[in-house]
Amino acid sequence: MDELRLPFNEIDFLIPVHKFKINFSYVSKKGFPFVREFVLRLVHLAPVESKNIADYFGFSKNETNEAITNLVELGDLQYNEDGRIELTAQSQGYFNDLGDIPLVSNLFEYSTILGFELADYNCVGNKKVREKWKNALKVEVDTQKLSVSEKDAKRHFQSQFYSLIDEGYLDGLKDDEESSSRPSIYKIELVRKLSQEPLRVTQTLSLDGNGKQLERDDIEKLKDTTETTSLITLAIHENRKPDNKIEIFSAMGLLGDRHTHTYFTESQIDLRRLIEVRAINESGLTGYYPFLGQIYAKNNWDLVLTHFDKVVDQLSKTHLDGLDNLAWIAPADSFWGKSYRLPSCLDSIIKKSRVPGKKAKSLYKPVLYVPVTGENDNRARRNWENELSGQVKHVHGLVEGFLEGNVEVLVLPKYFAVVCYHFSSPDNYDVSLPLGFVTTDLEMVSKIAKEALDYISGLQGHELPNDIGSIRPNRDSKISLTKGVPKKVT
């Protein structure tokens, strides 16, 4: 049990990447054909006569004269005052030490496009990153770094040159197989920034068998993570909430939840108890299925769909007099939704809301409620519109305050509910610890639905509704909820 490693949250972070066009020239040393190499090596030992070359290679007189003449014309050999053959200044430059293999230097030009993330300047290659600046926490790199990125890229390109060759980032530029010499940069002519894009990295936070947080996983995408790790830690600290255990226990009472409090010790989570209850309830007889982690985490979402798909199948075979709202209330927690998984999960319940085909019909109306401070909170509205641009027609703003912003609820009245408490304990966990359950117990579903729908259809100060309608300001008609049935507000 002590060796257990159980993930309790996965958070995506976006690191800025700058793409650069880099033009440079490099020197590559190359060897010579067999005869030319060994003639030069022989003469490098000491000046020789033509008969010495003939004896060494077993050449005829004509063959010897041809070989010597060719190298004289190339500027590699010359005759000294004694009539002996010796190296020229040019060919002496082919050698470093006595006995070396002669190598000639060639100058080549090269142009490439490379991306470097701006925290530790790891090269990320030249492939286009199909990521967008959303569904993640942004790693804030110092503005000074952003402004001098071309200068820094030039320095790091030079220092990483050989590793870039070894890792295949410089196509067509590789070591000469005929020599032990490596290409070297002669001059960097141009480093120009072309674009900026994000690099997504996922940090998994896990518990051991005693409910204590383990160290964060390494970032496998990057070789050097010193600065990246520090910036991620800073982003986490800036988004943490204060301890909310008392508020969460109060919310459990309001929702009629008699189970979840039993998984808490004085300051941590009792994983043994949680695992035992989950194993017992896998039989499906109780209608209660606990889980650890975000609702949209893969294993948890599979659990949600296992039970929700049964509801969808039931609804598709039932005559419906009206449509209930499938209400998904997001918590007011900065770590919620910071994952590429959220949009696809929302898409799945949107798709399941309608039966296709000749006898097509709608089964429910999916609405995700995201926290805002009020109808005029345009900053939050624009942020959510960007985060959920592909699902924005199904996203409403909901004034913060539902169960103090600590609880997430997904509920289809009379059928099904999911509750997730976002437990914050900065002394024990770096980020919020989501802990919740899926239930098909109709008594629990009814209690949860009433609490959720009463808040959605309720009013705040000055008789303003909690549900401010579409997250897109002044574009869609507003919808309010009464007993789970959508009605247009005129």
C-alpha positions in Angstrom: 0.0 0.0 0.0 2.9 2.4 0.8 4.1 1.9 -2.8 0.8 3.0 -4.2 0.9 6.1 -6.5 -2.6 7.4 -7.1 -3.1 10.5 -9.3 -5.4 13.1 -7.7 -5.0 16.0 -10.2 -3.6 16.6 -13.7 -3.0 20.2 -14.7 -1.8 21.4 -18.1 0.6 24.3 -18.4 1.5 26.4 -21.4 5.1 27.5 -21.9 5.7 30.2 -24.6 7.7 29.0 -27.6 9.3 31.4 -30.2 9.9 30.1 -33.7 13.1 31.5 -35.3 14.5 31.5 -38.8 18.2 30.8 -38.5 20.7 31.2 -41.3 24.3 30.1 -40.6 27.4 28.8 -42.3 29.4 25.9 -41.0 32.7 24.2 -41.7 32.9 20.5 -42.4 36.1 18.6 -42.8 36.2 15.8 -45.3 38.7 13.2 -46.2 40.4 12.5 -49.5 40.4 9.5 -52.0 42.7 6.7 -51.1 45.7 7.5 -53.4 45.6 11.3 -52.6 45.3 10.6 -48.8 48.2 8.2 -48.6 50.5 10.2 -50.9 50.0 13.2 -48.7 50.5 11.2 -45.5 53.7 9.7 -46.9 55.1 13.1 -47.9 53.9 14.6 -44.5 56.5 12.3 -42.8 59.3 13.8 -44.8 60.1 15.1 -48.3 60.4 12.1 -50.8 61.6 11.3 -54.2 59.2 10.1 -56.9 60.6 6.6 -56.7 59.7 6.4 -53.0 56.0 7.0 -54.0 56.3 4.4 -56.8 57.8 1.8 -54.4 55.2 2.5 -51.7 52.2 2.0 -54.1 53.7 -0.3 -56.6 53.0 2.2 -59.4 54.6 2.3 -62.8 56.6 5.3 -63.8 53.6 6.7 -65.8 51.2 6.1 -62.9 53.6 7.7 -60.5 54.1 10.8 -62.7 50.3 11.1 -63.2 49.6 11.0 -59.4 52.3 13.5 -58.6 51.3 15.9 -61.4 47.7 15.8 -60.3 48.6 16.8 -56.8 50.9 19.5 -57.9 48.1 21.0 -60.1 45.8 20.8 -57.1 48.3 22.8 -55.1 49.0 20.0 -52.6 52.6 19.1 -53.6 55.7 21.0 -54.8 59.4 20.3 -55.5 62.0 21.8 -53.1 65.5 22.9 -54.0 66.8 19.4 -53.6 64.3 18.1 -56.2 62.4 16.2 -53.5 58.6 16.3 -53.3 57.1 18.2 -50.3 53.8 19.5 -49.0 52.7 23.0 -49.8 51.4 25.5 -47.2 47.9 24.5 -48.4 48.3 20.8 -47.8 50.1 21.3 -44.5 46.8 22.8 -43.3 45.2 19.4 -43.8 47.1 18.0 -40.8 47.1 18.9 -37.1 49.7 16.4 -36.0 52.2 14.0 -37.4 50.4 10.8 -38.4 46.9 12.4 -38.7 44.5 11.7 -41.5 44.5 14.7 -43.9 41.2 16.6 -43.9 40.0 19.5 -46.1 37.7 22.1 -44.7 34.6 23.0 -46.8 32.3 26.0 -46.0 28.5 25.4 -46.4 25.5 27.6 -45.9 22.4 26.3 -44.0 18.9 27.7 -43.3 16.4 26.3 -40.9 13.4 27.1 -38.7 13.6 26.1 -35.0 11.4 26.6 -32.0 12.8 27.2 -28.5 10.7 27.3 -25.3 11.6 30.4 -23.4 11.9 29.0 -19.9 15.0 26.8 -20.3 15.5 27.2 -24.0 15.0 23.6 -24.9 14.6 23.1 -28.7 11.2 21.8 -29.7 12.0 21.4 -33.4 10.4 22.9 -36.4 7.0 21.1 -36.6 4.0 23.3 -36.2 2.5 22.9 -32.7 -1.3 22.6 -33.0 -1.9 24.0 -29.6 -4.0 27.0 -28.5 -3.6 29.3 -25.6 -6.5 27.8 -23.6 -7.5 25.0 -21.1 -4.2 25.4 -19.2 -2.4 27.6 -16.8 0.0 29.9 -18.5 3.6 29.9 -17.4 4.7 33.5 -17.2 8.2 34.1 -18.6 9.9 37.3 -17.6 9.1 40.1 -20.2 12.8 40.8 -20.5 13.3 37.3 -21.8 10.5 37.8 -24.4 12.1 41.0 -25.6 15.6 39.6 -26.2 14.6 36.1 -27.4 16.4 36.5 -30.7 19.7 37.2 -28.9 19.1 34.3 -26.4 18.2 32.0 -29.2 21.4 32.8 -31.0 23.4 32.0 -27.9 21.6 28.7 -27.1 21.7 27.6 -30.8 25.5 28.0 -30.7 25.9 26.2 -27.4 23.5 23.4 -28.3 24.8 22.9 -31.9 26.1 19.4 -31.5 23.1 18.1 -29.6 20.8 19.6 -32.2 22.6 17.6 -34.8 22.5 14.4 -32.7 18.8 14.8 -32.0 18.0 15.3 -35.7 16.8 18.9 -35.6 19.2 19.9 -38.4 18.2 17.7 -41.3 20.9 16.9 -43.8 23.7 18.2 -41.5 25.5 15.4 -39.9 29.0 14.2 -39.1 31.2 13.0 -42.0 31.3 9.2 -41.7 34.8 9.3 -43.3 36.3 11.3 -40.4 36.2 11.7 -36.7 35.8 15.5 -37.1 32.5 17.2 -36.5 31.1 20.2 -38.4 31.5 23.5 -36.6 29.7 26.8 -36.9 31.6 29.4 -38.9 29.2 32.3 -38.7 25.5 32.8 -37.7 24.2 35.3 -40.2 20.6 35.6 -39.1 18.3 34.8 -36.2 14.8 36.3 -36.7 11.7 35.6 -34.7 8.8 34.4 -36.8 6.0 33.5 -34.4 5.0 32.6 -30.9 3.0 29.5 -29.9 2.4 27.4 -26.8 4.0 24.2 -25.6 1.6 22.1 -23.5 3.1 20.1 -20.6 1.0 18.1 -18.2 1.9 17.8 -14.5 0.4 14.9 -12.6 0.1 15.2 -8.9 -0.3 11.9 -6.9 -0.8 10.5 -3.4 1.0 7.7 -1.7 -0.7 5.0 0.2 -1.0 7.1 3.3 -2.7 10.0 1.5 0.5 12.2 1.4 1.4 14.1 -1.8 4.3 12.8 -3.7 6.8 14.9 -5.7 5.5 16.1 -9.0 6.4 14.0 -12.1 9.3 15.0 -14.3 8.5 16.8 -17.5 9.4 14.2 -20.1 9.1 16.5 -23.1 12.0 18.7 -21.9 15.7 17.9 -21.3 16.4 20.8 -19.0 13.6 21.8 -16.7 15.2 23.9 -14.0 13.5 27.2 -14.8 10.3 25.6 -16.0 9.8 23.7 -12.8 10.3 26.9 -10.8 7.8 28.8 -13.0 5.2 26.1 -12.7 5.6 26.1 -8.9 5.1 29.8 -8.9 1.9 29.5 -11.0 0.6 26.9 -8.7 1.2 29.0 -5.6 -0.5 32.1 -7.2 -3.7 30.1 -7.9 -4.1 28.2 -4.6 -7.1 28.8 -2.4 -7.1 28.8 1.4 -8.1 25.8 3.4 -11.8 25.1 2.8 -12.4 21.9 4.7 -15.1 23.4 6.9 -17.0 24.8 3.9 -16.8 21.4 2.1 -18.2 19.6 5.1 -21.0 22.1 5.2 -21.7 21.4 1.5 -21.9 17.7 2.2 -24.6 18.3 4.6 -26.6 20.4 2.2 -26.4 17.8 -0.5 -27.4 14.9 1.8 -24.0 13.3 1.3 -23.4 10.9 4.2 -20.4 9.1 2.7 -17.6 11.5 1.6 -16.7 12.8 5.0 -15.6 9.3 6.0 -12.7 9.6 3.6 -11.1 12.4 5.6 -8.7 12.1 8.4 -7.8 15.2 10.5 -5.8 16.8 7.7 -5.6 14.3 4.8 -7.4 11.8 2.7 -7.9 8.2 3.9 -7.1 6.4 0.7 -7.5 3.0 2.2 -11.1 3.8 3.1 -11.8 5.2 -0.3 -10.4 2.2 -2.2 -12.3 -0.2 0.1 -15.7 1.6 -0.5 -15.1 1.8 -4.2 -14.3 -1.9 -4.4 -17.5 -2.8 -2.5 -19.7 -0.5 -4.7 -18.4 -1.8 -8.0 -21.2 -4.4 -7.8 -23.6 -1.5 -8.7 -26.1 -2.4 -6.0 -25.8 0.8 -4.0 -26.0 3.4 -6.8 -23.0 5.2 -5.3 -19.5 5.2 -6.9 -16.7 7.4 -5.3 -13.7 8.7 -7.3 -10.6 10.7 -6.8 -9.5 13.4 -9.2 -11.2 15.7 -11.7 -14.5 14.6 -13.3 -12.9 14.9 -16.7 -9.9 12.7 -15.9 -9.9 9.7 -18.2 -10.8 7.0 -15.6 -13.3 9.2 -13.9 -15.0 10.2 -17.1 -15.2 6.6 -18.1 -17.0 5.9 -14.8 -19.4 8.8 -15.4 -20.2 7.6 -18.9 -20.7 4.0 -17.8 -23.7 5.1 -15.8 -24.8 8.1 -17.9 -25.0 6.0 -21.1 -27.6 3.9 -19.3 -29.7 7.0 -18.7 -29.3 8.1 -22.3 -30.5 4.7 -23.5 -33.5 4.9 -21.2 -34.4 8.4 -22.4 -34.1 7.4 -26.0 -36.8 4.8 -25.5 -39.1 7.1 -23.5 -41.7 9.6 -24.6 -40.6 13.0 -23.2 -43.1 15.7 -22.5 -40.4 18.3 -21.9 -36.7 18.6 -21.8 -34.7 18.6 -18.5 -31.5 20.5 -18.4 -28.3 18.5 -17.8 -26.7 21.1 -15.6 -23.0 21.1 -15.1 -21.9 23.6 -12.5 -18.2 24.3 -12.5 -16.4 25.2 -9.2 -14.8 28.6 -8.6 -11.4 26.9 -8.6 -8.4 28.2 -10.7 -7.2 24.6 -11.4 -10.5 23.4 -12.8 -10.7 23.1 -16.5 -6.9 23.4 -17.0 -6.8 20.3 -19.2 -7.2 19.5 -22.8 -9.7 16.8 -21.7 -12.5 19.2 -20.7 -13.7 20.3 -24.1 -13.9 16.7 -25.4 -15.9 15.6 -22.3 -18.3 18.5 -22.8 -18.6 17.5 -26.5 -19.5 14.0 -25.6 -22.5 14.9 -23.5 -23.6 17.5 -26.1 -23.5 14.8 -28.8 -25.4 12.4 -26.6 -28.2 14.9 -26.1 -29.8 14.2 -29.4 -30.7 10.9 -31.1 -29.8 11.1 -34.8 -31.6 9.5 -37.7 -35.1 9.6 -39.2 -36.7 9.6 -35.7 -34.3 12.1 -34.3 -35.1 13.7 -31.0 -33.6 15.7 -28.2 -33.2 14.0 -24.9 -32.0 16.8 -22.6 -30.5 20.3 -22.9 -26.8 20.3 -21.8 -25.6 23.5 -20.1 -22.2 24.1 -18.5 -22.4 26.9 -15.9 -19.1 28.7 -15.3 -18.3 31.1 -12.5 -18.5 34.9 -13.1 -18.8 37.8 -10.6 -21.8 39.2 -12.3 -23.4 40.0 -15.7 -20.9 42.8 -16.3 -17.9 40.6 -15.7 -16.7 40.9 -19.3 -13.2 39.8 -18.5 -14.4 36.4 -17.2 -16.9 36.1 -20.0 -14.3 36.7 -22.7 -11.9 34.2 -21.0 -14.6 31.5 -20.8 -15.6 32.2 -24.4 -12.0 31.6 -25.5 -11.6 28.5 -23.2 -14.7 26.8 -24.6 -15.0 28.4 -28.0 -16.1 25.1 -29.6 -18.9 24.6 -27.1 -19.8 28.2 -26.3 -23.5 27.8 -27.3 -23.9 25.5 -24.3 -22.0 27.6 -21.8 -23.8 30.0 -19.4 -22.3 32.3 -16.8 -23.3 31.7 -13.2 -22.7 34.2 -10.4 -20.2 32.8 -8.0 -21.6 31.5 -4.7 -22.9 28.0 -5.3 -21.8 26.1 -2.2 -19.0 28.7 -1.8 -17.5 27.8 -5.1 -16.0 24.6 -3.7 -18.3 22.0 -5.3 -18.8 20.9 -8.8 -22.1 19.3 -9.8 -23.3 17.5 -12.9 -27.0 16.5 -12.6 -29.8 15.3 -14.8 -32.9 15.6 -12.5 -34.7 12.3 -11.7 -31.9 10.2 -13.2 -28.3 10.8 -12.4 -25.8 13.1 -10.6 -22.1 13.6 -10.1 -20.7 15.6 -7.2 -17.0 16.6 -6.9 -15.6 18.5 -3.9 -12.5 20.6 -4.6 -10.7 20.3 -1.3 -8.0 22.9 -0.7 -5.3 22.3 2.0 -2.2 24.3 1.1 -0.3 22.7 4.0 -0.8 19.3 2.6 -1.4 19.5 -1.2 0.0 21.9 -3.8 -3.2 22.1 -5.7 -6.9 21.4 -5.1 -7.7 17.8 -4.4 -10.9 16.8 -6.3 -12.9 14.0 -4.5 -16.4 13.0 -5.4 -18.9 10.4 -6.5 -21.4 9.3 -9.2 -24.9 8.4 -8.0 -28.0 7.0 -9.5 -29.7 6.8 -6.1 -32.9 8.7 -6.8 -33.2 10.2 -3.3 -29.6 11.6 -3.6 -30.2 12.7 -7.1 -33.3 14.6 -6.1 -31.5 16.4 -3.2 -28.5 17.3 -5.4 -30.8 18.5 -8.2 -32.9 20.7 -5.9 -29.8 22.4 -4.4 -28.3 23.0 -7.9 -31.4 24.1 -9.7 -32.6 26.4 -6.8 -29.3 28.2 -7.1 -29.3 28.5 -10.9 -32.9 29.8 -10.9 -32.3 32.0 -7.8 -31.7 35.8 -7.6 -28.8 37.8 -6.3 -28.9 41.4 -5.0 -31.1 43.9 -6.8 -33.3 41.0 -8.1 -30.7 40.0 -10.7 -30.6 36.3 -11.7 -27.7 34.0 -10.8 -27.9 32.6 -14.3 -26.7 35.5 -16.5 -27.3 33.4 -19.7 -25.0 32.8 -22.6 -21.3 33.5 -21.8 -21.4 35.4 -25.1 -22.7 38.9 -24.1 -25.7 40.2 -26.0 -25.6 37.4 -28.6 -27.9 34.6 -27.5 -31.3 34.7 -25.6 -31.0 34.1 -21.9 -32.3 30.9 -20.4 -33.4 30.4 -16.8 -34.3 27.2 -15.0 -37.4 26.3 -13.1 -37.5 22.7 -11.8 -35.0 21.8 -14.4 -37.1 22.9 -17.4 -35.7 25.7 -19.5 -37.8 28.7 -20.1 -36.9 31.8 -22.2 -36.9 35.1 -20.4 -38.7 37.7 -22.3 
